Amino acid sequence: MSDAAGGGGESIETELSRDMSLFDVTFIGVGAMIGAGVFALTGFAAGIAGPALTLAFFLNGLVAMFTAVSYAELGAAFPEAGGGYLWVKEALVDPNGFFAGWMSWFAHAVACSLYAVTFGVFLTEFVVLGTGLESDFVLFGFLTRLLAEKVLAALMVALFAYINYRGAEETGKAGVVVTAIKIVILALFVGFGILATLQTPNWPQKFVASPRFAPGGLFGILGAMGFTYIAFEGYEIIVQSGEEVVDPGENIPKAVFYSMVIVVPIYVLVAFAAIGGITPTEELVARAGGVSGDPASVPTWELLGGLGELGIIEAAAQFVPYGAPLLLIAGLAATMSALNATIYSSSRVSFAMGRDRSLPPLLDTIHPEKRTPHLAIFLSAVLIVLMAVTLPIESVAASADIMFILLFVQVNWTVVKMRATHPDLPRTFEIPYMPWPPLIGIALQLLLTPVLIYELGLEAIGIGTRNEGLIALGATTVWMLLGLALYYGYSRQKELEKFEEETPTVVAEETPAFDHEETILVPIANPASVDQLVRTALDVARERDASVVVTNVVSVPQQTPLSEGRAFVDQQRAVLDAAIDFAEEYDAEVPVSGVIRIGHSVSTAILNTVEQRDADLVLLGWRGRGRRRDYILGSNVDEVVKRARCDVLVQRIGQPTAVDSILLPTAGGPHAGLSVEVASAIARRTGASITALTVAVDGEEGTGRRRAEAVLSETADRVEDVPVETELVTADSVTDAIVEASADHDLVVIGATREGLFQQLVFGAIPEEVGRRADATVIMAKSDLGLRSRVERLFGAD
């Protein structure tokens, strides 16, 4: 998507950068679904459904699929941050849109509370295992286990809120690693659990005769389904990333379905392994709340229910080598990953509502330095901590389940309505047999809610023996009443005022269409680099009969929606305006346009621009800073040089000076042609002379020297209409000789060298050392060699 930036420079566009692949977004969904839920809720759910928990997980997958198809269709048609809130607001009458956002905010916040509480429980258990503390310890006369769990939960929420405020993120690769760790550890749990189950005499009796497969009956199965339904809200996270996904029309539906196909079997197998593999002992029975009697007569599902969030941890301790610490590590990784993601999602929803004036506009505030919605993050963190420290974990989970179910009901109805109200949407995926799948999804989800509340108990009003269901219902009701009062007392009027302020005028300025076959892309961030980079680009463009696109990237943290990067566009416009003005003065015949990209990664945004503009050459600026071990020229330059599928020039910016003499070091090779082309283009424009230089190493005689002379002769023949001299130098060091010779020239143009397969440098040791050490301006050239270049990129060769 793109907008034309206003205020001068009519040929400057603003675009968002899509940099998330199908693999990335699928793992986001899988990581969200295989989160704290499977670790914390499996035990509780076993206590509700009994051995039928395996069936409950499978049926949950089917029920969730009826809503997943709605998310797939709408997520592909509306690939924007905001997800269900934006769709409902678009399609349904008020106050449905407000309540969709209000419930989504609460649902994500409460889910985050669940993850925070689970983290506190798991970390406390990890400390108990490692130190030998009593399970029900009391330290310093006041620090009970429950208090320690709540304090740790609050501290972790505060930590991840601060991380989100700073704009730090769990990178895509780190997220994949965390998700892979969780899957591997759960695979070990399942494998050893099934082995322990099959080694137990009469093991089927655990599932069919304790006292039966579904001791809670249909209500127990439905209650467990409702209690664990939060585990399938990962497709909401997938569509929240829609505006950053490459080819969202195709990849979002695939990610939704792939993630479901991966997750549902894992949940079923975890339930089977936990119920079949654990063996009741006196110690476990004593630790399990509400469970008593001879261990031999205690059903394993009842034991897991009594152990609650520690159910599968205790199971793993029995049948997996080092099982308890392994599962605790996986659970801690899952909760930390989920905490980061849900604080991020929760603040995004409240931020979007502030932007729409559904909530006070202070939530729409972006920090001027961190570029994150800091007030939305803070308020979400306060809500999360409040829920985490005041409610029992069962009530926290149930409250989140109720809110997500109500939101999913609205989304299912929205997809039905939009078939009539928005018939021309670009539906790259369409739900078959409409309107039945979303209507079935609505019916099934509305069935789960009252059963869930009933199973968790409303003892205070004479239903059941517990009150977790009543607490969850009370928290949900209070939040909805607060939303009702806020909507009619504030939001409705503010939304009307906002609508009246906005004009219906839409200005769309297009980049001028050029007939030139080639395009040269010039990313510029530093105003001091404008003149030298644009001059080089124009000189080469004239030779190639190419157009020039100057680009600048507005980078925003992962926590900030890409669309909000437009608030910082004006800070970057001056650079592009200066570049276009200089181009008009220097060579008005070469067409020049500008584009401002908005993205989370500068290098990815540049690479996206290369692909979308079908650029033939990209010219990068480099300030020549000292080398770090992890970066050669700089992280962004390195990535672009290695991955761009076009010719690449990197210009080490030197002191501005007239170019009268150009040094062209060469040893032949596949990149020499580009360096000759660039040197010739600049020389023809400036009237400079070229000195072609080849260095023979001391002791290299005979064939080696004759080869060097042949390279010089071939290079001189390539240069046309420009004075050229050749020079063959013998020296101990090729780099030293080139640097020494560069002192007599204004510009050095040097091609990349061919080095070892696993060479980590991006141009080669000699060009990069010359770039660092020479006083003159240095241009390093690297040709795109097609398939060969891609193979070299794969193995890190250059």
C-alpha positions in Angstrom: 0.0 0.0 0.0 1.2 3.5 -0.7 0.4 7.1 -0.1 1.9 10.2 -1.8 3.5 12.4 0.7 2.2 15.9 0.6 3.9 19.2 0.6 6.3 19.5 -2.3 8.3 16.9 -4.1 5.3 15.6 -6.0 7.3 12.5 -7.1 7.9 11.2 -3.6 5.8 8.3 -2.5 5.3 6.7 1.0 5.1 2.9 1.1 4.8 0.2 3.8 7.4 -2.6 3.7 6.1 -6.2 3.8 8.9 -8.5 5.1 7.2 -11.5 6.8 7.1 -14.8 4.9 4.6 -17.6 5.1 7.0 -19.5 7.3 7.4 -16.6 9.7 3.7 -15.9 10.1 2.8 -19.6 10.4 5.3 -20.0 13.2 3.8 -16.9 14.9 0.5 -18.7 14.9 2.0 -22.0 16.1 4.0 -20.2 18.8 0.9 -18.4 20.0 -1.2 -21.7 20.1 1.5 -23.8 21.7 2.0 -21.3 24.4 1.3 -21.3 28.1 -2.1 -22.9 27.5 -0.8 -26.4 26.8 1.5 -26.3 29.8 -0.8 -24.6 32.3 -4.3 -25.7 31.3 -3.9 -29.4 30.4 -4.0 -30.5 34.0 -7.1 -28.4 34.9 -8.9 -29.6 31.7 -8.2 -33.2 32.5 -9.9 -32.7 35.8 -13.0 -31.4 33.9 -13.2 -33.9 31.0 -11.3 -36.9 32.3 -9.7 -39.2 29.6 -12.1 -37.6 27.1 -9.7 -34.6 27.1 -8.2 -36.2 24.1 -11.5 -35.9 22.3 -12.1 -32.4 23.7 -8.9 -31.2 22.1 -9.8 -32.8 18.8 -13.3 -31.3 18.8 -11.9 -27.9 19.9 -9.8 -28.0 16.7 -12.9 -28.6 14.6 -14.9 -25.9 16.4 -12.0 -23.5 16.0 -11.8 -24.3 12.3 -15.3 -22.8 11.7 -13.9 -19.5 13.0 -10.5 -20.0 11.4 -12.1 -19.9 7.9 -13.6 -16.5 8.7 -10.2 -15.2 9.8 -8.7 -16.6 6.7 -11.1 -14.8 4.4 -11.1 -11.5 6.2 -7.4 -11.5 7.0 -6.6 -12.0 3.3 -9.0 -9.2 2.3 -8.0 -6.8 5.0 -4.3 -7.4 5.7 -4.0 -4.7 8.4 -3.1 -4.5 12.0 -6.2 -4.5 14.2 -7.7 -7.9 13.2 -11.2 -8.6 14.3 -11.8 -5.1 15.8 -11.3 -3.4 12.4 -13.6 -5.9 10.5 -16.4 -5.7 13.0 -16.2 -1.9 13.1 -16.4 -1.9 9.3 -19.3 -4.2 8.9 -21.6 -4.1 11.9 -23.6 -1.2 13.4 -22.4 0.5 16.5 -21.7 -0.3 19.3 -20.5 -3.6 17.8 -17.3 -2.1 16.6 -16.5 -0.5 19.9 -17.2 -3.7 21.8 -15.1 -5.8 19.4 -12.1 -3.7 20.3 -13.1 -3.5 24.0 -13.4 -7.2 24.2 -10.3 -7.9 22.2 -8.2 -5.6 24.4 -9.5 -7.3 27.5 -9.1 -10.8 26.0 -5.5 -10.2 25.1 -4.8 -8.6 28.5 -6.4 -11.4 30.4 -4.5 -14.0 28.3 -1.4 -12.2 29.2 -2.4 -12.4 32.8 -2.7 -16.1 32.4 0.8 -16.3 30.9 2.2 -14.1 33.7 0.6 -16.2 36.5 1.9 -19.4 34.8 5.4 -17.9 34.6 5.3 -17.1 38.3 4.1 -20.7 39.1 6.7 -22.3 36.9 9.6 -20.2 38.0 8.7 -20.7 41.7 8.6 -24.5 41.0 11.9 -24.3 39.3 13.4 -22.7 42.3 11.8 -25.3 44.6 13.3 -28.1 42.5 16.7 -26.5 42.4 17.0 -25.4 46.1 15.2 -28.1 47.9 12.7 -25.7 49.5 9.5 -27.1 50.8 6.6 -27.0 48.3 4.6 -24.7 50.6 7.4 -22.6 51.8 7.2 -19.4 53.8 10.3 -17.2 53.7 11.1 -14.3 56.1 7.8 -14.9 57.9 5.7 -13.4 55.1 6.8 -14.6 51.6 4.5 -17.5 50.9 4.6 -19.5 47.7 1.4 -17.8 46.4 2.8 -14.3 47.1 6.1 -15.2 45.4 4.2 -16.4 42.3 2.1 -13.2 42.1 5.2 -10.9 42.6 7.1 -12.7 39.9 4.1 -12.4 37.6 3.9 -8.7 38.1 7.6 -8.2 37.6 7.6 -10.1 34.3 4.7 -8.0 33.0 6.6 -4.9 34.0 9.8 -6.2 32.3 8.1 -7.0 29.0 6.1 -3.8 29.0 9.4 -2.0 29.3 10.9 -4.1 26.5 7.9 -3.2 24.3 8.3 0.5 25.2 12.0 0.4 24.3 11.0 -1.0 20.9 13.1 -4.2 21.4 11.5 -7.3 19.9 11.7 -11.0 19.7 13.0 -11.3 16.2 11.5 -13.7 13.7 14.5 -16.1 14.0 14.3 -16.0 17.8 10.6 -16.7 17.7 11.2 -19.7 15.4 13.9 -21.0 17.8 11.6 -20.6 20.9 8.7 -22.3 19.1 11.0 -25.1 17.9 12.3 -25.7 21.5 8.7 -26.0 22.7 7.8 -28.5 20.0 10.9 -30.6 20.6 10.4 -30.8 24.3 6.7 -31.6 23.9 7.7 -34.2 21.4 9.9 -35.8 24.0 7.1 -35.6 26.5 4.7 -37.3 24.1 7.2 -39.9 23.1 8.2 -40.9 26.6 4.6 -40.6 27.8 3.3 -43.0 25.2 6.1 -45.4 26.0 5.2 -45.3 29.7 1.6 -45.7 28.9 2.2 -48.8 26.7 4.4 -50.3 29.4 1.7 -50.0 32.0 -0.3 -53.3 32.4 -3.9 -52.8 31.3 -3.2 -49.3 30.3 -6.5 -48.9 28.4 -8.3 -49.1 31.7 -6.9 -45.6 32.5 -9.0 -44.3 29.6 -12.2 -46.4 29.6 -12.6 -47.6 33.2 -11.8 -44.8 35.6 -14.8 -44.9 35.9 -15.4 -44.3 32.2 -14.0 -42.4 29.2 -16.0 -39.3 29.9 -16.7 -39.2 33.7 -18.1 -35.7 33.3 -20.3 -36.7 30.4 -21.0 -34.3 27.6 -20.9 -31.3 29.9 -17.4 -32.3 31.0 -16.2 -32.5 27.4 -17.8 -29.1 26.5 -16.5 -27.5 29.7 -12.9 -28.6 28.9 -13.3 -27.4 25.4 -14.4 -24.0 26.6 -11.7 -23.8 29.2 -8.9 -24.6 26.7 -10.4 -22.6 23.8 -7.9 -19.8 24.4 -5.2 -22.1 23.1 -6.6 -21.6 19.5 -6.6 -17.8 19.5 -3.3 -17.9 17.5 -5.1 -17.0 14.2 -6.0 -13.6 15.8 -2.2 -13.0 16.2 -1.6 -14.1 12.6 -4.1 -11.5 11.1 -2.7 -8.8 13.5 0.5 -9.1 11.5 -1.4 -8.8 8.2 0.1 -5.5 7.0 3.6 -6.9 7.3 3.1 -10.2 5.4 4.4 -10.8 1.9 1.5 -11.6 -0.5 -1.0 -11.6 2.4 -3.9 -12.7 0.1 -2.3 -16.1 -0.3 -0.1 -16.4 2.8 -2.5 -15.4 5.6 -5.1 -18.1 4.8 -2.3 -20.7 4.4 -0.8 -19.7 7.8 -4.1 -20.0 9.5 -4.7 -23.5 8.3 -1.1 -24.7 8.5 -0.9 -23.6 12.2 -4.2 -25.5 13.0 -3.0 -28.6 11.3 0.3 -28.5 13.3 -1.2 -27.7 16.7 -4.3 -29.9 17.1 -2.4 -33.2 16.9 0.2 -31.9 19.4 -2.6 -31.1 21.9 -4.3 -34.5 21.5 -1.0 -36.4 21.9 0.0 -34.3 25.0 -3.3 -35.1 26.7 -3.0 -38.8 25.8 0.6 -39.0 27.1 -0.2 -37.1 30.3 -3.2 -39.2 31.3 -1.7 -42.5 30.2 1.9 -42.0 31.4 1.5 -40.6 34.9 1.2 -42.9 37.9 -0.4 -41.7 41.2 1.8 -41.8 44.2 1.2 -40.8 47.9 3.3 -37.7 47.4 1.4 -36.5 44.3 -2.0 -37.3 45.9 -1.0 -35.2 48.9 0.0 -32.3 46.7 -3.1 -32.5 44.5 -5.9 -30.2 45.8 -9.2 -31.9 46.4 -7.8 -35.4 45.8 -7.5 -38.1 48.6 -7.6 -41.8 49.1 -5.4 -44.8 48.1 -3.1 -43.8 45.2 -4.0 -47.0 43.5 -7.6 -46.0 43.3 -7.1 -42.4 42.2 -7.8 -41.9 38.5 -4.9 -40.2 36.7 -7.1 -37.6 35.1 -8.4 -36.6 38.6 -4.8 -36.4 39.9 -3.9 -34.1 37.0 -6.9 -31.9 37.7 -5.8 -31.6 41.3 -2.2 -30.7 40.4 -3.6 -28.0 38.1 -1.0 -25.9 36.2 1.7 -28.3 37.4 0.0 -31.4 36.1 2.1 -32.1 33.0 5.2 -31.0 34.9 4.7 -33.7 37.5 3.8 -36.2 34.8 7.1 -35.4 33.0 9.0 -35.8 36.2 7.9 -39.4 36.3 8.5 -40.7 32.7 10.9 -38.2 30.9 14.6 -38.1 31.9 15.1 -34.7 33.6 11.4 -34.2 32.7 10.4 -31.6 35.3 13.2 -29.2 34.6 12.9 -29.7 30.8 9.1 -29.0 30.9 9.6 -26.1 33.2 12.2 -24.6 30.8 9.8 -25.1 27.9 7.0 -23.6 29.9 9.1 -20.6 30.9 10.2 -20.1 27.3 6.5 -20.4 26.2 5.2 -17.9 28.8 8.0 -15.3 28.1 7.4 -15.5 24.4 3.6 -15.3 24.9 4.0 -12.4 27.4 6.0 -10.4 24.8 3.5 -11.2 22.0 0.3 -10.5 24.0 1.5 -7.3 25.6 2.3 -6.2 22.1 -1.1 -7.3 20.7 -3.0 -5.9 23.7 -1.4 -2.5 23.4 -2.0 -2.5 19.6 -5.7 -2.9 20.1 -6.0 -0.1 22.6 -3.7 2.0 20.4 -6.0 1.4 17.4 -9.1 2.3 19.5 -7.4 5.5 20.7 -6.6 6.4 17.1 -10.3 5.9 16.2 -11.3 8.0 19.3 -13.1 5.0 20.7 -10.8 5.5 23.7 -9.2 8.7 24.8 -6.6 10.0 22.2 -3.7 9.8 24.7 -3.6 6.0 23.8 -2.8 7.1 20.3 0.4 8.8 21.4 3.6 7.6 19.9 6.8 8.2 21.8 8.9 10.7 19.8 12.2 8.8 20.3 11.2 5.2 20.8 8.4 5.4 18.2 6.3 3.0 20.3 2.7 3.5 21.6 4.1 3.9 25.2 0.9 5.0 26.9 -1.1 2.2 25.4 1.6 -0.3 26.5 1.6 1.2 30.1 -2.2 1.0 30.5 -2.3 -2.5 29.1 0.4 -3.5 31.5 -1.6 -2.1 34.5 -4.7 -4.0 33.4 -2.6 -7.2 33.0 -1.0 -6.9 36.4 -4.3 -6.2 38.1 -5.9 -9.3 36.7 -2.8 -11.5 37.4 -2.5 -10.6 41.1 -6.3 -10.6 42.0 -7.8 -13.6 40.2 -7.1 -17.3 40.5 -5.6 -18.9 37.4 -8.8 -20.8 36.5 -10.8 -17.6 36.5 -8.2 -15.8 34.5 -8.3 -18.5 31.8 -12.1 -18.6 31.8 -12.4 -14.8 31.5 -10.1 -14.8 28.5 -12.0 -17.7 26.9 -15.3 -15.9 27.3 -14.0 -12.7 25.7 -12.3 -14.5 22.8 -15.5 -16.5 22.2 -17.6 -13.4 22.1 -15.1 -11.7 19.7 -15.0 -14.8 17.5 -18.9 -14.8 17.3 -18.7 -11.2 16.1 -16.1 -12.0 13.5 -18.2 -15.0 12.2 -21.2 -12.8 11.8 -19.1 -10.1 10.2 -17.9 -12.4 7.4 -21.6 -13.3 6.7 -22.6 -9.6 6.6 -19.7 -8.6 4.4 -20.6 -11.0 1.7 -23.7 -8.7 1.2 -22.3 -5.3 2.1 -18.8 -5.7 0.6 -19.3 -7.9 -2.5 -16.3 -6.5 -4.3 -13.6 -7.2 -1.7 -10.5 -8.9 -3.1 -11.3 -12.3 -1.7 -8.3 -14.5 -2.5 -9.8 -17.1 -0.2 -13.5 -17.7 0.0 -15.3 -19.8 2.6 -17.1 -22.7 0.9 -20.8 -23.4 1.6 -21.5 -19.9 2.9 -23.1 -19.0 5.2 -23.1 -22.3 7.1 -19.5 -22.6 8.4 -19.5 -19.2 10.2 -23.1 -19.8 11.5 -22.1 -23.2 12.8 -19.1 -21.6 14.4 -21.4 -19.1 16.2 -23.7 -21.8 17.5 -20.9 -24.0 18.8 -19.1 -21.2 20.5 -22.2 -19.9 22.2 -22.8 -23.4 23.5 -19.3 -23.6 25.0 -19.6 -20.4 27.1 -22.4 -21.3 29.6 -21.1 -24.9 30.0 -17.6 -23.5 30.8 -19.1 -21.2 33.5 -21.2 -24.1 34.9 -18.3 -26.5 35.1 -16.0 -24.0 36.9 -18.8 -23.5 39.5 -21.0 -20.8 40.8 -21.2 -22.0 44.4 -22.3 -18.6 45.8 -25.6 -19.0 44.0 -25.9 -22.7 44.7 -24.3 -24.2 41.5 -21.3 -26.5 41.9 -18.7 -26.6 44.6 -16.3 -23.8 43.4 -16.6 -20.2 42.5 -14.1 -19.8 39.6 -16.9 -19.7 37.1 -18.7 -17.0 39.0 -15.6 -14.9 39.3 -14.9 -15.2 35.6 -18.5 -14.3 34.8 -18.3 -11.3 37.2 -15.1 -10.0 35.7 -16.5 -10.3 32.2 -19.8 -8.6 33.2 -18.0 -5.7 35.0 -15.8 -5.1 31.9 -18.8 -5.1 29.5 -20.7 -2.7 31.8 -17.7 -0.4 31.9 -17.5 -0.5 28.1 -21.2 0.3 27.8 -20.8 3.3 30.0 -17.7 4.5 28.2 -19.2 4.1 24.8 -22.4 6.1 25.5 -20.7 8.6 27.8 -17.6 9.3 25.7 -16.7 7.2 22.6 -19.9 7.7 20.6 -19.6 11.5 20.7 -15.8 11.5 20.0 -16.2 9.2 17.0 -18.8 11.5 15.6 -16.5 14.5 16.1 -13.7 12.7 14.4 -15.8 11.8 11.5 -16.9 15.4 11.0 -13.3 16.6 11.2 -12.1 14.3 8.4 -12.7 15.3 4.8 -13.6 12.8 2.2 -10.9 14.1 -0.2 -8.3 11.6 -1.1 -5.2 12.8 -3.0 -3.2 10.1 -4.8 -0.1 11.3 -6.5 1.7 8.8 -8.7 5.3 8.5 -9.4 5.9 9.7 -13.0 5.9 6.9 -15.5 9.3 6.6 -17.2 10.0 4.9 -20.5 13.5 3.9 -19.5 14.2 0.2 -19.3 16.5 0.2 -16.4 16.2 1.5 -12.8 18.9 2.6 -10.4 17.9 2.6 -6.7 19.7 4.9 -4.3 18.9 4.5 -0.6 19.9 7.7 1.3 19.7 8.3 5.1 22.4 10.9 5.7 21.9 14.4 4.1 25.7 14.8 3.9 25.7 11.9 1.4 23.2 13.3 -1.0 25.4 15.1 -3.5 28.0 12.3 -3.9 25.6 9.4 -4.2 23.1 11.2 -6.5 26.0 12.4 -8.7 27.3 8.9 -9.1 23.8 7.5 -9.8 23.1 10.1 -12.4 26.5 9.5 -14.2 25.8 5.7 -14.4 22.1 6.3 -15.3 23.0 8.5 -18.3 25.3 5.7 -19.6 22.6 3.0 -19.1 19.7 5.2 -20.2 18.1 4.5 -16.8 15.8 6.3 -14.3 16.9 6.9 -10.7 14.7 6.2 -7.7 16.0 7.8 -4.4 14.6 6.1 -1.3 14.6 6.6 2.4 13.4 4.2 5.1 11.4 5.2 8.2 12.1 2.4 10.6 9.7 1.7 13.4 9.9 -0.9 16.2 8.0 -4.1 15.9 5.5 -2.9 18.6 4.4 0.0 16.4 2.0 -0.6 13.4 3.7 0.2 10.1 0.9 2.6 9.2 1.9 4.8 12.2 5.4 5.3 10.6 3.7 8.0 8.5 3.9 10.3 11.5 7.7 10.4 11.0 7.7 10.7 7.2 8.2 14.5 7.3 11.5 14.0 9.2 12.8 12.1 6.1 11.3 14.1 3.3 14.0 16.8 3.5 16.6 14.2 2.4 14.7 13.2 -0.7 13.7 16.7 -1.5 17.4 17.7 -1.4 18.3 14.7 -3.6 15.7 15.5 -6.2 16.7 19.2 -6.2 20.3 18.3 -6.7 19.5 15.9 -9.5 17.5 18.6 -11.4 20.5 21.0 -11.2 23.1 18.4 -12.0 21.4 16.6 -14.9 17.7 17.4 -15.6 17.5 14.9 -18.4 17.8 11.9 -16.2 14.3 11.2 -14.6 14.5 11.0 -10.8 11.7 10.1 -8.3 11.6 9.4 -4.6 10.0 6.9 -2.4 9.8 6.8 1.4 9.4 3.2 2.7 8.1 2.4 6.2 9.3 -0.8 7.7 10.6 -2.6 10.8 13.9 -3.4 9.1 15.9 -1.0 7.0 17.7 -3.7 4.9 14.5 -5.6 4.3 12.7 -2.4 3.2 15.5 -1.7 0.7 15.4 -5.2 -0.6 11.6 -5.1 -1.0 12.1 -1.9 -3.0 14.7 -3.6 -5.2 12.2 -6.3 -6.0 9.1 -4.2 -6.4 10.8 -1.6 -8.6 12.7 -4.3 -10.5 15.9 -2.4 -9.9 18.9 -3.2 -12.1 21.4 -1.6 -9.8 21.4 -0.4 -6.2 23.9 2.3 -5.0 24.6 2.3 -1.2 26.5 4.8 0.8 29.0 3.8 3.5 30.7 6.1 6.0 33.7 3.8 6.5 33.4 3.2 10.2 35.5 0.6 11.9 34.7 -3.1 11.5 32.7 -5.0 14.1 33.0 -8.8 14.3 29.3 -9.3 13.5 29.1 -6.7 10.7 31.5 -6.1 7.9 30.4 -2.8 6.4 27.3 -2.4 8.5 24.3 -4.6 9.2 22.0 -3.0 6.6 24.7 -2.6 3.9 25.9 -6.2 4.4 22.3 -7.6 4.0 21.6 -5.7 0.9 24.9 -6.5 -0.8 24.5 -10.2 -0.1 20.8 -10.6 -0.9 20.0 -8.0 -3.6 19.3 -9.6 -7.0 20.8 -6.8 -9.0 24.2 -5.1 -9.5 25.4 -3.4 -6.3 27.7 -0.4 -5.8 28.8 0.7 -2.3 30.4 4.2 -2.2 32.6 5.0 0.7 31.9 8.7 1.1 35.0 10.8 1.1 35.6 14.5 1.2 33.7 16.3 -1.5 36.1 17.1 -4.3 36.2 17.5 -8.1 37.0 14.2 -9.9 40.0 14.7 -12.2 41.6 11.3 -11.8 40.2 7.8 -11.3 42.1 4.7 -10.1 40.8 1.5 -11.4 42.4 -1.5 -9.6 41.7 -4.7 -11.4 42.6 -8.4 -11.4 39.9 -9.4 -13.9 37.1 -11.6 -12.8 33.3 -11.5 -13.1 32.9 -8.1 -11.4 35.5 -6.2 -13.4 33.1 -5.3 -16.1 30.9 -3.4 -13.7 33.8 -1.5 -12.2 35.0 -0.5 -15.7 31.5 0.7 -16.6 31.2 2.8 -13.5 34.6 4.4 -13.8 34.0 5.1 -17.5 30.7 6.7 -16.9 32.0 9.0 -14.2 35.1 9.9 -16.3 33.0 10.7 -19.4 30.8 13.1 -17.3 33.6 14.8 -15.3 36.4 14.7 -18.0 38.6 12.7 -15.6 41.4 10.3 -16.7 41.5 6.6 -15.7 44.5 4.7 -14.5 44.0 1.0 -14.6 46.2 -0.7 -12.0 47.2 -4.4 -11.5 49.4 -5.5 -8.7 51.8 -8.5 -9.1 53.0 -10.0 -5.9 56.7 -10.1 -5.4 58.1 -13.4 -6.8 55.3 -13.8 -9.2 57.0 -14.1 -12.6 56.4 -15.8 -15.9 52.8 -16.9 -16.3 51.5 -14.8 -13.4 53.0 -11.6 -14.8 51.9 -12.2 -18.3 48.3 -12.8 -17.0 48.5 -9.5 -15.2 49.6 -7.7 -18.3 46.7 -9.4 -20.3 44.2 -8.1 -17.7 45.5 -4.6 -18.0 45.3 -4.7 -21.8 41.8 -6.1 -21.7 40.7 -3.4 -19.2 42.1 -0.6 -21.3 40.3 -2.0 -24.4 37.0 -1.9 -22.5 37.3 1.8 -21.7 36.0 4.0 -24.6 36.3 7.7 -25.2 38.2 8.3 -22.0 42.0 8.8 -21.5 43.3 5.7 -19.9 46.8 4.7 -18.6 47.8 1.2 -17.4 50.2 0.5 -14.6 51.6 -2.8 -13.4 53.1 -2.6 -9.9 55.1 -5.3 -8.0 54.6 -5.3 -4.2 54.5 -7.5 -1.2 50.9 -6.6 -0.4 48.2 -5.9 -3.0 46.1 -3.9 -0.6 49.1 -1.7 0.5 50.0 -1.0 -3.2 46.4 0.1 -4.1 46.1 2.3 -1.0 49.4 3.9 -1.8 48.5 4.5 -5.4 45.1 6.0 -4.4 46.8 9.0 -2.8 47.3 10.4 -6.3 43.7 10.0 -7.4 40.3 11.5 -6.5 38.3 8.3 -6.8 38.9 4.6 -6.6 36.5 2.1 -8.4 37.2 -1.5 -7.5 35.4 -4.7 -8.2 34.6 -7.5 -5.8 37.1 -10.3 -5.5 36.5 -14.0 -5.8 37.3 -15.6 -2.5 36.7 -18.9 -0.6 33.3 -20.5 -0.4 32.7 -19.7 3.3 34.3 -16.2 3.1 32.4 -13.9 5.4 33.3 -10.6 3.7 30.7 -9.1 1.3 33.1 -7.7 -1.4 36.3 -9.5 -0.5 39.2 -8.6 1.8 41.1 -6.4 -0.6 38.2 -4.1 -1.7 37.0 -3.6 1.8 40.4 -2.9 3.2 41.0 -0.3 0.4 37.6 1.2 1.2 38.6 1.6 4.9 42.1 2.9 4.4 42.1 5.0 1.2 41.7 8.8 1.6 39.9 9.2 -1.7 36.3 8.3 -2.3 36.0 4.6 -3.0 33.3 2.7 -5.0 33.1 -1.0 -4.6 31.3 -2.9 -7.4 29.6 -6.3 -7.4 27.7 -7.7 -10.4 24.6 -9.8 -10.2 25.7 -13.2 -11.6 22.2 -14.7 -11.6 22.0 -18.3 -10.4 25.7 -18.3 -9.5 25.1 -15.3 -7.2 22.2 -16.9 -5.5 24.2 -20.1 -4.8 27.0 -18.0 -3.4 24.5 -16.1 -1.2 23.2 -19.4 0.1 26.7 -20.4 1.2 27.9 -17.0 2.3 30.4 -16.6 -0.6 30.9 -13.4 -2.5 
